[in-house]
Amino acid sequence: MILFKPEHVATILSGRKTQTRRGGQRRWNVGSVHSCYTRPPFAKGGAEPFCRVRILDVRRSEPISSLSDDDVHAEGYDSWPEFWDVWCRINGGGSSPTATPWVVEFEVVP
């Protein structure tokens, strides 16, 4: 299971978002397939997955402030400031641009 914000569903389904950065411990293995949700399936009222993804790569990121344009685009954004605004909203206003989260590359599978 991988949770995404509802605002990411369209960019994932269109193939525009193919990476996600996550803090904490490594939780996914290359080659594994996971259902994607916008809220936990065990939450009140349940939830249906919006797609399934195959994990292509998992690695430690460079500092967030050093993301390349290609990485920003793979995250589904047009610019680093746009990415950073969303990153801070999701991960808290105290997020550090020197953070090195996990990068999870994926592809949508039928």
Gaussian input, Z-matrix of N, CA and C with variables (Angstrom, degrees):
# hf/3-21g

backbone

0 1
 N
 C     1     B1
 C     2     B2     1     A1
 N     3     B3     2     A2     1     D1
 C     4     B4     3     A3     2     D2
 C     5     B5     4     A4     3     D3
 N     6     B6     5     A5     4     D4
 C     7     B7     6     A6     5     D5
 C     8     B8     7     A7     6     D6
 N     9     B9     8     A8     7     D7
 C    10    B10     9     A9     8     D8
 C    11    B11    10    A10     9     D9
 N    12    B12    11    A11    10    D10
 C    13    B13    12    A12    11    D11
 C    14    B14    13    A13    12    D12
 N    15    B15    14    A14    13    D13
 C    16    B16    15    A15    14    D14
 C    17    B17    16    A16    15    D15
 N    18    B18    17    A17    16    D16
 C    19    B19    18    A18    17    D17
 C    20    B20    19    A19    18    D18
 N    21    B21    20    A20    19    D19
 C    22    B22    21    A21    20    D20
 C    23    B23    22    A22    21    D21
 N    24    B24    23    A23    22    D22
 C    25    B25    24    A24    23    D23
 C    26    B26    25    A25    24    D24
 N    27    B27    26    A26    25    D25
 C    28    B28    27    A27    26    D26
 C    29    B29    28    A28    27    D27
 N    30    B30    29    A29    28    D28
 C    31    B31    30    A30    29    D29
 C    32    B32    31    A31    30    D30
 N    33    B33    32    A32    31    D31
 C    34    B34    33    A33    32    D32
 C    35    B35    34    A34    33    D33
 N    36    B36    35    A35    34    D34
 C    37    B37    36    A36    35    D35
 C    38    B38    37    A37    36    D36
 N    39    B39    38    A38    37    D37
 C    40    B40    39    A39    38    D38
 C    41    B41    40    A40    39    D39
 N    42    B42    41    A41    40    D40
 C    43    B43    42    A42    41    D41
 C    44    B44    43    A43    42    D42
 N    45    B45    44    A44    43    D43
 C    46    B46    45    A45    44    D44
 C    47    B47    46    A46    45    D45
 N    48    B48    47    A47    46    D46
 C    49    B49    48    A48    47    D47
 C    50    B50    49    A49    48    D48
 N    51    B51    50    A50    49    D49
 C    52    B52    51    A51    50    D50
 C    53    B53    52    A52    51    D51
 N    54    B54    53    A53    52    D52
 C    55    B55    54    A54    53    D53
 C    56    B56    55    A55    54    D54
 N    57    B57    56    A56    55    D55
 C    58    B58    57    A57    56    D56
 C    59    B59    58    A58    57    D57
 N    60    B60    59    A59    58    D58
 C    61    B61    60    A60    59    D59
 C    62    B62    61    A61    60    D60
 N    63    B63    62    A62    61    D61
 C    64    B64    63    A63    62    D62
 C    65    B65    64    A64    63    D63
 N    66    B66    65    A65    64    D64
 C    67    B67    66    A66    65    D65
 C    68    B68    67    A67    66    D66
 N    69    B69    68    A68    67    D67
 C    70    B70    69    A69    68    D68
 C    71    B71    70    A70    69    D69
 N    72    B72    71    A71    70    D70
 C    73    B73    72    A72    71    D71
 C    74    B74    73    A73    72    D72
 N    75    B75    74    A74    73    D73
 C    76    B76    75    A75    74    D74
 C    77    B77    76    A76    75    D75
 N    78    B78    77    A77    76    D76
 C    79    B79    78    A78    77    D77
 C    80    B80    79    A79    78    D78
 N    81    B81    80    A80    79    D79
 C    82    B82    81    A81    80    D80
 C    83    B83    82    A82    81    D81
 N    84    B84    83    A83    82    D82
 C    85    B85    84    A84    83    D83
 C    86    B86    85    A85    84    D84
 N    87    B87    86    A86    85    D85
 C    88    B88    87    A87    86    D86
 C    89    B89    88    A88    87    D87
 N    90    B90    89    A89    88    D88
 C    91    B91    90    A90    89    D89
 C    92    B92    91    A91    90    D90
 N    93    B93    92    A92    91    D91
 C    94    B94    93    A93    92    D92
 C    95    B95    94    A94    93    D93
 N    96    B96    95    A95    94    D94
 C    97    B97    96    A96    95    D95
 C    98    B98    97    A97    96    D96
 N    99    B99    98    A98    97    D97
 C   100   B100    99    A99    98    D98
 C   101   B101   100   A100    99    D99
 N   102   B102   101   A101   100   D100
 C   103   B103   102   A102   101   D101
 C   104   B104   103   A103   102   D102
 N   105   B105   104   A104   103   D103
 C   106   B106   105   A105   104   D104
 C   107   B107   106   A106   105   D105
 N   108   B108   107   A107   106   D106
 C   109   B109   108   A108   107   D107
 C   110   B110   109   A109   108   D108
 N   111   B111   110   A110   109   D109
 C   112   B112   111   A111   110   D110
 C   113   B113   112   A112   111   D111
 N   114   B114   113   A113   112   D112
 C   115   B115   114   A114   113   D113
 C   116   B116   115   A115   114   D114
 N   117   B117   116   A116   115   D115
 C   118   B118   117   A117   116   D116
 C   119   B119   118   A118   117   D117
 N   120   B120   119   A119   118   D118
 C   121   B121   120   A120   119   D119
 C   122   B122   121   A121   120   D120
 N   123   B123   122   A122   121   D121
 C   124   B124   123   A123   122   D122
 C   125   B125   124   A124   123   D123
 N   126   B126   125   A125   124   D124
 C   127   B127   126   A126   125   D125
 C   128   B128   127   A127   126   D126
 N   129   B129   128   A128   127   D127
 C   130   B130   129   A129   128   D128
 C   131   B131   130   A130   129   D129
 N   132   B132   131   A131   130   D130
 C   133   B133   132   A132   131   D131
 C   134   B134   133   A133   132   D132
 N   135   B135   134   A134   133   D133
 C   136   B136   135   A135   134   D134
 C   137   B137   136   A136   135   D135
 N   138   B138   137   A137   136   D136
 C   139   B139   138   A138   137   D137
 C   140   B140   139   A139   138   D138
 N   141   B141   140   A140   139   D139
 C   142   B142   141   A141   140   D140
 C   143   B143   142   A142   141   D141
 N   144   B144   143   A143   142   D142
 C   145   B145   144   A144   143   D143
 C   146   B146   145   A145   144   D144
 N   147   B147   146   A146   145   D145
 C   148   B148   147   A147   146   D146
 C   149   B149   148   A148   147   D147
 N   150   B150   149   A149   148   D148
 C   151   B151   150   A150   149   D149
 C   152   B152   151   A151   150   D150
 N   153   B153   152   A152   151   D151
 C   154   B154   153   A153   152   D152
 C   155   B155   154   A154   153   D153
 N   156   B156   155   A155   154   D154
 C   157   B157   156   A156   155   D155
 C   158   B158   157   A157   156   D156
 N   159   B159   158   A158   157   D157
 C   160   B160   159   A159   158   D158
 C   161   B161   160   A160   159   D159
 N   162   B162   161   A161   160   D160
 C   163   B163   162   A162   161   D161
 C   164   B164   163   A163   162   D162
 N   165   B165   164   A164   163   D163
 C   166   B166   165   A165   164   D164
 C   167   B167   166   A166   165   D165
 N   168   B168   167   A167   166   D166
 C   169   B169   168   A168   167   D167
 C   170   B170   169   A169   168   D168
 N   171   B171   170   A170   169   D169
 C   172   B172   171   A171   170   D170
 C   173   B173   172   A172   171   D171
 N   174   B174   173   A173   172   D172
 C   175   B175   174   A174   173   D173
 C   176   B176   175   A175   174   D174
 N   177   B177   176   A176   175   D175
 C   178   B178   177   A177   176   D176
 C   179   B179   178   A178   177   D177
 N   180   B180   179   A179   178   D178
 C   181   B181   180   A180   179   D179
 C   182   B182   181   A181   180   D180
 N   183   B183   182   A182   181   D181
 C   184   B184   183   A183   182   D182
 C   185   B185   184   A184   183   D183
 N   186   B186   185   A185   184   D184
 C   187   B187   186   A186   185   D185
 C   188   B188   187   A187   186   D186
 N   189   B189   188   A188   187   D187
 C   190   B190   189   A189   188   D188
 C   191   B191   190   A190   189   D189
 N   192   B192   191   A191   190   D190
 C   193   B193   192   A192   191   D191
 C   194   B194   193   A193   192   D192
 N   195   B195   194   A194   193   D193
 C   196   B196   195   A195   194   D194
 C   197   B197   196   A196   195   D195
 N   198   B198   197   A197   196   D196
 C   199   B199   198   A198   197   D197
 C   200   B200   199   A199   198   D198
 N   201   B201   200   A200   199   D199
 C   202   B202   201   A201   200   D200
 C   203   B203   202   A202   201   D201
 N   204   B204   203   A203   202   D202
 C   205   B205   204   A204   203   D203
 C   206   B206   205   A205   204   D204
 N   207   B207   206   A206   205   D205
 C   208   B208   207   A207   206   D206
 C   209   B209   208   A208   207   D207
 N   210   B210   209   A209   208   D208
 C   211   B211   210   A210   209   D209
 C   212   B212   211   A211   210   D210
 N   213   B213   212   A212   211   D211
 C   214   B214   213   A213   212   D212
 C   215   B215   214   A214   213   D213
 N   216   B216   215   A215   214   D214
 C   217   B217   216   A216   215   D215
 C   218   B218   217   A217   216   D216
 N   219   B219   218   A218   217   D217
 C   220   B220   219   A219   218   D218
 C   221   B221   220   A220   219   D219
 N   222   B222   221   A221   220   D220
 C   223   B223   222   A222   221   D221
 C   224   B224   223   A223   222   D222
 N   225   B225   224   A224   223   D223
 C   226   B226   225   A225   224   D224
 C   227   B227   226   A226   225   D225
 N   228   B228   227   A227   226   D226
 C   229   B229   228   A228   227   D227
 C   230   B230   229   A229   228   D228
 N   231   B231   230   A230   229   D229
 C   232   B232   231   A231   230   D230
 C   233   B233   232   A232   231   D231
 N   234   B234   233   A233   232   D232
 C   235   B235   234   A234   233   D233
 C   236   B236   235   A235   234   D234
 N   237   B237   236   A236   235   D235
 C   238   B238   237   A237   236   D236
 C   239   B239   238   A238   237   D237
 N   240   B240   239   A239   238   D238
 C   241   B241   240   A240   239   D239
 C   242   B242   241   A241   240   D240
 N   243   B243   242   A242   241   D241
 C   244   B244   243   A243   242   D242
 C   245   B245   244   A244   243   D243
 N   246   B246   245   A245   244   D244
 C   247   B247   246   A246   245   D245
 C   248   B248   247   A247   246   D246
 N   249   B249   248   A248   247   D247
 C   250   B250   249   A249   248   D248
 C   251   B251   250   A250   249   D249
 N   252   B252   251   A251   250   D250
 C   253   B253   252   A252   251   D251
 C   254   B254   253   A253   252   D252
 N   255   B255   254   A254   253   D253
 C   256   B256   255   A255   254   D254
 C   257   B257   256   A256   255   D255
 N   258   B258   257   A257   256   D256
 C   259   B259   258   A258   257   D257
 C   260   B260   259   A259   258   D258
 N   261   B261   260   A260   259   D259
 C   262   B262   261   A261   260   D260
 C   263   B263   262   A262   261   D261
 N   264   B264   263   A263   262   D262
 C   265   B265   264   A264   263   D263
 C   266   B266   265   A265   264   D264
 N   267   B267   266   A266   265   D265
 C   268   B268   267   A267   266   D266
 C   269   B269   268   A268   267   D267
 N   270   B270   269   A269   268   D268
 C   271   B271   270   A270   269   D269
 C   272   B272   271   A271   270   D270
 N   273   B273   272   A272   271   D271
 C   274   B274   273   A273   272   D272
 C   275   B275   274   A274   273   D273
 N   276   B276   275   A275   274   D274
 C   277   B277   276   A276   275   D275
 C   278   B278   277   A277   276   D276
 N   279   B279   278   A278   277   D277
 C   280   B280   279   A279   278   D278
 C   281   B281   280   A280   279   D279
 N   282   B282   281   A281   280   D280
 C   283   B283   282   A282   281   D281
 C   284   B284   283   A283   282   D282
 N   285   B285   284   A284   283   D283
 C   286   B286   285   A285   284   D284
 C   287   B287   286   A286   285   D285
 N   288   B288   287   A287   286   D286
 C   289   B289   288   A288   287   D287
 C   290   B290   289   A289   288   D288
 N   291   B291   290   A290   289   D289
 C   292   B292   291   A291   290   D290
 C   293   B293   292   A292   291   D291
 N   294   B294   293   A293   292   D292
 C   295   B295   294   A294   293   D293
 C   296   B296   295   A295   294   D294
 N   297   B297   296   A296   295   D295
 C   298   B298   297   A297   296   D296
 C   299   B299   298   A298   297   D297
 N   300   B300   299   A299   298   D298
 C   301   B301   300   A300   299   D299
 C   302   B302   301   A301   300   D300
 N   303   B303   302   A302   301   D301
 C   304   B304   303   A303   302   D302
 C   305   B305   304   A304   303   D303
 N   306   B306   305   A305   304   D304
 C   307   B307   306   A306   305   D305
 C   308   B308   307   A307   306   D306
 N   309   B309   308   A308   307   D307
 C   310   B310   309   A309   308   D308
 C   311   B311   310   A310   309   D309
 N   312   B312   311   A311   310   D310
 C   313   B313   312   A312   311   D311
 C   314   B314   313   A313   312   D312
 N   315   B315   314   A314   313   D313
 C   316   B316   315   A315   314   D314
 C   317   B317   316   A316   315   D315
 N   318   B318   317   A317   316   D316
 C   319   B319   318   A318   317   D317
 C   320   B320   319   A319   318   D318
 N   321   B321   320   A320   319   D319
 C   322   B322   321   A321   320   D320
 C   323   B323   322   A322   321   D321
 N   324   B324   323   A323   322   D322
 C   325   B325   324   A324   323   D323
 C   326   B326   325   A325   324   D324
 N   327   B327   326   A326   325   D325
 C   328   B328   327   A327   326   D326
 C   329   B329   328   A328   327   D327

   B1=1.4462
   B2=1.5304
   B3=1.3247
   B4=1.4557
   B5=1.5271
   B6=1.3227
   B7=1.4637
   B8=1.5233
   B9=1.3237
   B10=1.4557
   B11=1.5157
   B12=1.3152
   B13=1.4609
   B14=1.5264
   B15=1.3334
   B16=1.4750
   B17=1.5276
   B18=1.3330
   B19=1.4637
   B20=1.5282
   B21=1.3307
   B22=1.4601
   B23=1.5238
   B24=1.3137
   B25=1.4626
   B26=1.5302
   B27=1.3118
   B28=1.4680
   B29=1.5246
   B30=1.3435
   B31=1.4659
   B32=1.5270
   B33=1.3237
   B34=1.4654
   B35=1.5212
   B36=1.3344
   B37=1.4647
   B38=1.5268
   B39=1.3404
   B40=1.4668
   B41=1.5260
   B42=1.3344
   B43=1.4581
   B44=1.5145
   B45=1.3219
   B46=1.4691
   B47=1.5365
   B48=1.3118
   B49=1.4689
   B50=1.5206
   B51=1.3354
   B52=1.4585
   B53=1.5305
   B54=1.3305
   B55=1.4574
   B56=1.5237
   B57=1.3225
   B58=1.4535
   B59=1.5139
   B60=1.2952
   B61=1.4564
   B62=1.5217
   B63=1.3355
   B64=1.4595
   B65=1.5158
   B66=1.3331
   B67=1.4513
   B68=1.5155
   B69=1.3016
   B70=1.4586
   B71=1.5114
   B72=1.3124
   B73=1.4550
   B74=1.5164
   B75=1.3154
   B76=1.4661
   B77=1.5218
   B78=1.3536
   B79=1.4651
   B80=1.5155
   B81=1.3229
   B82=1.4586
   B83=1.5150
   B84=1.3201
   B85=1.4591
   B86=1.5154
   B87=1.3198
   B88=1.4599
   B89=1.5262
   B90=1.3430
   B91=1.4565
   B92=1.5180
   B93=1.3208
   B94=1.4608
   B95=1.5323
   B96=1.3202
   B97=1.4654
   B98=1.5234
   B99=1.3386
   B100=1.4647
   B101=1.5208
   B102=1.3167
   B103=1.4587
   B104=1.5152
   B105=1.3361
   B106=1.4647
   B107=1.5233
   B108=1.3129
   B109=1.4604
   B110=1.5237
   B111=1.3248
   B112=1.4590
   B113=1.5238
   B114=1.3085
   B115=1.4659
   B116=1.5143
   B117=1.3138
   B118=1.4653
   B119=1.5281
   B120=1.3278
   B121=1.4719
   B122=1.5197
   B123=1.3178
   B124=1.4685
   B125=1.5219
   B126=1.3443
   B127=1.4666
   B128=1.5283
   B129=1.3150
   B130=1.4599
   B131=1.5246
   B132=1.2972
   B133=1.4562
   B134=1.5176
   B135=1.3260
   B136=1.4554
   B137=1.5119
   B138=1.3077
   B139=1.4613
   B140=1.5141
   B141=1.2969
   B142=1.4606
   B143=1.5288
   B144=1.3347
   B145=1.4632
   B146=1.5283
   B147=1.3325
   B148=1.4611
   B149=1.5224
   B150=1.3405
   B151=1.4615
   B152=1.5210
   B153=1.3195
   B154=1.4632
   B155=1.5218
   B156=1.3332
   B157=1.4628
   B158=1.5179
   B159=1.3403
   B160=1.4662
   B161=1.5286
   B162=1.3087
   B163=1.4592
   B164=1.5259
   B165=1.3277
   B166=1.4654
   B167=1.5255
   B168=1.3232
   B169=1.4618
   B170=1.5260
   B171=1.3155
   B172=1.4623
   B173=1.5227
   B174=1.3325
   B175=1.4583
   B176=1.5223
   B177=1.3095
   B178=1.4622
   B179=1.5158
   B180=1.3136
   B181=1.4569
   B182=1.5199
   B183=1.3037
   B184=1.4538
   B185=1.5289
   B186=1.3274
   B187=1.4711
   B188=1.5301
   B189=1.3163
   B190=1.4679
   B191=1.5268
   B192=1.3297
   B193=1.4692
   B194=1.5192
   B195=1.3477
   B196=1.4703
   B197=1.5187
   B198=1.3220
   B199=1.4617
   B200=1.5199
   B201=1.3211
   B202=1.4621
   B203=1.5277
   B204=1.3181
   B205=1.4660
   B206=1.5207
   B207=1.3403
   B208=1.4662
   B209=1.5290
   B210=1.3399
   B211=1.4618
   B212=1.5285
   B213=1.3182
   B214=1.4668
   B215=1.5285
   B216=1.3305
   B217=1.4746
   B218=1.5272
   B219=1.3474
   B220=1.4659
   B221=1.5258
   B222=1.3286
   B223=1.4651
   B224=1.5308
   B225=1.3379
   B226=1.4638
   B227=1.5137
   B228=1.3406
   B229=1.4657
   B230=1.5215
   B231=1.3261
   B232=1.4607
   B233=1.5221
   B234=1.3341
   B235=1.4634
   B236=1.5223
   B237=1.3359
   B238=1.4544
   B239=1.5253
   B240=1.3346
   B241=1.4800
   B242=1.5328
   B243=1.3191
   B244=1.4697
   B245=1.5320
   B246=1.3431
   B247=1.4649
   B248=1.5300
   B249=1.3357
   B250=1.4635
   B251=1.5208
   B252=1.3292
   B253=1.4655
   B254=1.5246
   B255=1.3207
   B256=1.4669
   B257=1.5289
   B258=1.3278
   B259=1.4730
   B260=1.5312
   B261=1.3301
   B262=1.4702
   B263=1.5200
   B264=1.3307
   B265=1.4641
   B266=1.5267
   B267=1.3335
   B268=1.4625
   B269=1.5203
   B270=1.3330
   B271=1.4631
   B272=1.5158
   B273=1.3102
   B274=1.4526
   B275=1.5164
   B276=1.3107
   B277=1.4615
   B278=1.5141
   B279=1.3283
   B280=1.4541
   B281=1.5156
   B282=1.3322
   B283=1.4593
   B284=1.5222
   B285=1.3059
   B286=1.4610
   B287=1.5201
   B288=1.3316
   B289=1.4611
   B290=1.5291
   B291=1.3481
   B292=1.4643
   B293=1.5273
   B294=1.3436
   B295=1.4667
   B296=1.5285
   B297=1.3384
   B298=1.4669
   B299=1.5314
   B300=1.3199
   B301=1.4720
   B302=1.5265
   B303=1.3157
   B304=1.4515
   B305=1.5254
   B306=1.3260
   B307=1.4637
   B308=1.5171
   B309=1.3144
   B310=1.4476
   B311=1.5305
   B312=1.3294
   B313=1.4656
   B314=1.5216
   B315=1.3335
   B316=1.4626
   B317=1.5184
   B318=1.3322
   B319=1.4637
   B320=1.5089
   B321=1.3278
   B322=1.4623
   B323=1.5201
   B324=1.3360
   B325=1.4672
   B326=1.5232
   B327=1.3367
   B328=1.4698
   B329=1.5288
   A1=108.55
   A2=115.44
   A3=121.58
   A4=107.22
   A5=116.33
   A6=120.69
   A7=110.13
   A8=115.32
   A9=122.86
   A10=108.73
   A11=116.52
   A12=121.20
   A13=108.06
   A14=117.59
   A15=120.37
   A16=113.08
   A17=117.60
   A18=120.40
   A19=112.64
   A20=118.56
   A21=121.37
   A22=113.49
   A23=117.75
   A24=120.64
   A25=111.78
   A26=118.27
   A27=120.94
   A28=111.90
   A29=117.64
   A30=119.00
   A31=111.46
   A32=117.70
   A33=120.50
   A34=109.65
   A35=117.12
   A36=120.63
   A37=112.50
   A38=116.83
   A39=120.11
   A40=112.12
   A41=117.77
   A42=121.36
   A43=113.87
   A44=117.05
   A45=120.75
   A46=111.12
   A47=118.35
   A48=122.37
   A49=108.32
   A50=116.22
   A51=122.13
   A52=112.08
   A53=116.47
   A54=121.78
   A55=108.56
   A56=114.39
   A57=120.68
   A58=107.46
   A59=116.94
   A60=122.10
   A61=108.39
   A62=113.97
   A63=120.18
   A64=110.25
   A65=115.37
   A66=120.96
   A67=110.22
   A68=116.27
   A69=120.95
   A70=112.33
   A71=115.06
   A72=121.31
   A73=111.27
   A74=115.50
   A75=121.15
   A76=107.62
   A77=115.55
   A78=119.22
   A79=113.96
   A80=118.22
   A81=120.10
   A82=110.23
   A83=115.84
   A84=122.21
   A85=110.70
   A86=116.13
   A87=121.92
   A88=108.73
   A89=115.61
   A90=122.24
   A91=114.03
   A92=118.07
   A93=120.00
   A94=109.99
   A95=115.51
   A96=122.44
   A97=108.12
   A98=115.32
   A99=120.95
   A100=111.45
   A101=115.65
   A102=121.61
   A103=108.88
   A104=115.89
   A105=121.80
   A106=109.52
   A107=114.64
   A108=122.30
   A109=110.27
   A110=115.51
   A111=120.13
   A112=110.90
   A113=116.59
   A114=122.79
   A115=106.83
   A116=117.48
   A117=119.72
   A118=111.77
   A119=117.18
   A120=119.97
   A121=112.61
   A122=117.38
   A123=120.62
   A124=111.82
   A125=117.46
   A126=120.99
   A127=109.48
   A128=115.83
   A129=120.74
   A130=109.31
   A131=116.64
   A132=121.58
   A133=113.09
   A134=117.07
   A135=120.73
   A136=112.46
   A137=115.88
   A138=122.02
   A139=108.51
   A140=115.20
   A141=121.33
   A142=108.65
   A143=118.17
   A144=119.12
   A145=109.84
   A146=116.44
   A147=119.35
   A148=111.26
   A149=118.47
   A150=122.14
   A151=108.47
   A152=114.03
   A153=121.63
   A154=107.03
   A155=116.05
   A156=120.58
   A157=110.27
   A158=114.40
   A159=121.78
   A160=107.23
   A161=116.79
   A162=122.00
   A163=108.41
   A164=115.58
   A165=121.52
   A166=112.49
   A167=116.95
   A168=120.67
   A169=108.69
   A170=115.73
   A171=122.18
   A172=105.91
   A173=116.42
   A174=120.59
   A175=109.30
   A176=115.72
   A177=120.74
   A178=108.26
   A179=115.39
   A180=122.44
   A181=110.36
   A182=114.43
   A183=119.95
   A184=106.20
   A185=118.33
   A186=117.58
   A187=110.54
   A188=115.55
   A189=121.30
   A190=111.23
   A191=117.24
   A192=120.37
   A193=112.89
   A194=117.41
   A195=121.35
   A196=113.67
   A197=117.70
   A198=119.12
   A199=110.56
   A200=115.37
   A201=120.81
   A202=109.39
   A203=115.85
   A204=119.62
   A205=110.55
   A206=117.36
   A207=120.50
   A208=111.36
   A209=116.66
   A210=119.50
   A211=111.34
   A212=117.03
   A213=120.52
   A214=109.91
   A215=116.44
   A216=119.92
   A217=110.86
   A218=117.58
   A219=120.63
   A220=111.39
   A221=116.88
   A222=121.66
   A223=111.17
   A224=116.34
   A225=120.57
   A226=114.59
   A227=117.57
   A228=121.32
   A229=111.60
   A230=115.50
   A231=121.49
   A232=112.97
   A233=117.90
   A234=120.33
   A235=109.98
   A236=115.81
   A237=120.44
   A238=111.29
   A239=120.15
   A240=118.27
   A241=112.52
   A242=117.54
   A243=120.66
   A244=109.84
   A245=116.35
   A246=120.85
   A247=110.55
   A248=117.00
   A249=121.67
   A250=111.76
   A251=117.45
   A252=120.52
   A253=111.09
   A254=116.15
   A255=120.37
   A256=110.22
   A257=117.27
   A258=121.45
   A259=110.25
   A260=117.19
   A261=121.17
   A262=112.00
   A263=117.01
   A264=120.19
   A265=110.27
   A266=116.90
   A267=121.26
   A268=111.41
   A269=116.93
   A270=121.49
   A271=114.70
   A272=116.68
   A273=119.85
   A274=112.07
   A275=115.37
   A276=121.65
   A277=113.88
   A278=117.98
   A279=120.99
   A280=113.31
   A281=117.37
   A282=120.62
   A283=110.41
   A284=115.29
   A285=120.66
   A286=110.76
   A287=118.02
   A288=120.25
   A289=112.23
   A290=117.08
   A291=119.72
   A292=112.16
   A293=117.37
   A294=121.16
   A295=109.90
   A296=116.03
   A297=121.51
   A298=109.43
   A299=116.92
   A300=120.52
   A301=111.24
   A302=115.26
   A303=121.31
   A304=109.21
   A305=116.74
   A306=122.17
   A307=106.62
   A308=117.04
   A309=122.30
   A310=106.81
   A311=116.11
   A312=121.08
   A313=107.79
   A314=115.85
   A315=119.78
   A316=110.95
   A317=113.93
   A318=121.73
   A319=108.34
   A320=116.02
   A321=120.69
   A322=107.58
   A323=115.82
   A324=121.53
   A325=109.01
   A326=116.21
   A327=119.08
   A328=111.85
   D1=135.64
   D2=172.79
   D3=-130.45
   D4=130.62
   D5=177.84
   D6=-97.04
   D7=136.37
   D8=175.19
   D9=-129.01
   D10=155.44
   D11=173.11
   D12=-70.84
   D13=146.57
   D14=179.90
   D15=-54.06
   D16=-31.65
   D17=-179.26
   D18=-65.88
   D19=-14.30
   D20=-179.31
   D21=-92.59
   D22=-11.71
   D23=-174.75
   D24=-57.54
   D25=-50.56
   D26=-176.66
   D27=-62.00
   D28=-41.05
   D29=-178.64
   D30=-71.59
   D31=-30.19
   D32=175.33
   D33=-69.67
   D34=-49.36
   D35=-177.45
   D36=-64.38
   D37=-29.49
   D38=179.14
   D39=-81.54
   D40=-9.71
   D41=-177.97
   D42=85.93
   D43=3.84
   D44=179.77
   D45=-75.83
   D46=-38.96
   D47=177.79
   D48=-96.63
   D49=114.53
   D50=-178.51
   D51=-126.23
   D52=5.99
   D53=176.67
   D54=-137.19
   D55=151.51
   D56=169.51
   D57=-141.29
   D58=143.08
   D59=177.71
   D60=-107.48
   D61=134.99
   D62=-175.81
   D63=-136.42
   D64=138.56
   D65=174.31
   D66=-82.38
   D67=-177.42
   D68=176.83
   D69=81.48
   D70=-152.82
   D71=-176.82
   D72=-89.41
   D73=158.74
   D74=175.64
   D75=-66.77
   D76=127.68
   D77=-176.17
   D78=-121.70
   D79=-8.23
   D80=-175.27
   D81=-125.36
   D82=150.52
   D83=179.97
   D84=-112.80
   D85=143.06
   D86=177.77
   D87=-57.59
   D88=133.58
   D89=179.40
   D90=92.52
   D91=-17.10
   D92=-179.51
   D93=-74.78
   D94=153.95
   D95=179.99
   D96=-116.45
   D97=133.38
   D98=-175.80
   D99=-131.86
   D100=145.53
   D101=171.44
   D102=-78.80
   D103=142.87
   D104=-178.76
   D105=-111.72
   D106=135.24
   D107=-176.66
   D108=-130.73
   D109=160.07
   D110=172.02
   D111=-100.04
   D112=-8.80
   D113=172.42
   D114=-155.50
   D115=154.74
   D116=-176.63
   D117=-57.25
   D118=138.63
   D119=-178.66
   D120=-65.44
   D121=-19.94
   D122=179.89
   D123=-91.30
   D124=3.37
   D125=177.89
   D126=-67.94
   D127=160.38
   D128=179.81
   D129=-54.64
   D130=129.53
   D131=-179.59
   D132=88.80
   D133=-6.58
   D134=178.40
   D135=68.81
   D136=176.21
   D137=178.86
   D138=-156.12
   D139=145.99
   D140=176.90
   D141=-104.27
   D142=143.52
   D143=176.72
   D144=-67.74
   D145=146.05
   D146=176.64
   D147=-92.79
   D148=-15.50
   D149=173.54
   D150=-171.76
   D151=178.31
   D152=172.63
   D153=-123.85
   D154=144.93
   D155=179.78
   D156=-129.40
   D157=149.29
   D158=172.76
   D159=-102.17
   D160=133.67
   D161=179.32
   D162=-80.72
   D163=123.39
   D164=-178.53
   D165=-97.66
   D166=-31.04
   D167=-179.11
   D168=-162.04
   D169=147.59
   D170=174.09
   D171=-137.60
   D172=124.64
   D173=-178.68
   D174=-153.68
   D175=163.92
   D176=173.39
   D177=-73.69
   D178=139.72
   D179=-179.48
   D180=-81.46
   D181=158.80
   D182=162.90
   D183=-71.49
   D184=168.63
   D185=177.02
   D186=-54.36
   D187=142.35
   D188=-179.09
   D189=-50.40
   D190=-38.47
   D191=-177.81
   D192=-68.04
   D193=-12.14
   D194=-178.69
   D195=-103.73
   D196=10.25
   D197=-179.14
   D198=-58.00
   D199=138.04
   D200=176.07
   D201=-77.32
   D202=164.26
   D203=174.64
   D204=-58.82
   D205=-38.15
   D206=178.99
   D207=-61.90
   D208=-41.50
   D209=178.81
   D210=-67.47
   D211=-40.94
   D212=177.68
   D213=-60.26
   D214=-42.43
   D215=178.69
   D216=-67.47
   D217=-39.13
   D218=178.07
   D219=-65.38
   D220=-23.59
   D221=174.60
   D222=-78.58
   D223=-9.53
   D224=177.71
   D225=97.34
   D226=15.44
   D227=-176.44
   D228=-119.36
   D229=158.66
   D230=-178.83
   D231=-88.58
   D232=-21.87
   D233=-176.58
   D234=-151.50
   D235=159.61
   D236=177.38
   D237=-63.02
   D238=-43.85
   D239=178.11
   D240=-58.76
   D241=-38.39
   D242=177.44
   D243=-63.27
   D244=-46.86
   D245=177.29
   D246=-59.26
   D247=-47.00
   D248=-176.88
   D249=-61.80
   D250=-40.03
   D251=178.02
   D252=-59.38
   D253=-46.06
   D254=-179.74
   D255=-69.02
   D256=-42.98
   D257=178.51
   D258=-54.80
   D259=-47.58
   D260=-179.45
   D261=-65.73
   D262=-38.27
   D263=178.86
   D264=-64.68
   D265=-42.00
   D266=-177.59
   D267=-75.98
   D268=-41.58
   D269=-171.86
   D270=-102.05
   D271=1.69
   D272=177.95
   D273=103.97
   D274=142.15
   D275=-177.09
   D276=-62.65
   D277=-18.69
   D278=179.51
   D279=-87.40
   D280=12.29
   D281=-178.95
   D282=-59.39
   D283=142.20
   D284=-179.10
   D285=-99.23
   D286=134.56
   D287=176.37
   D288=-68.86
   D289=-9.17
   D290=177.00
   D291=-94.90
   D292=1.36
   D293=178.51
   D294=-59.56
   D295=145.95
   D296=178.30
   D297=-124.10
   D298=76.76
   D299=-178.52
   D300=-72.70
   D301=174.71
   D302=172.87
   D303=-75.91
   D304=140.82
   D305=172.53
   D306=-102.57
   D307=126.18
   D308=177.31
   D309=-116.20
   D310=111.99
   D311=175.96
   D312=-93.94
   D313=140.54
   D314=-175.20
   D315=-148.80
   D316=165.69
   D317=171.50
   D318=-135.09
   D319=145.87
   D320=177.29
   D321=-74.21
   D322=136.69
   D323=177.60
   D324=-119.68
   D325=152.04
   D326=179.16
   D327=-66.61

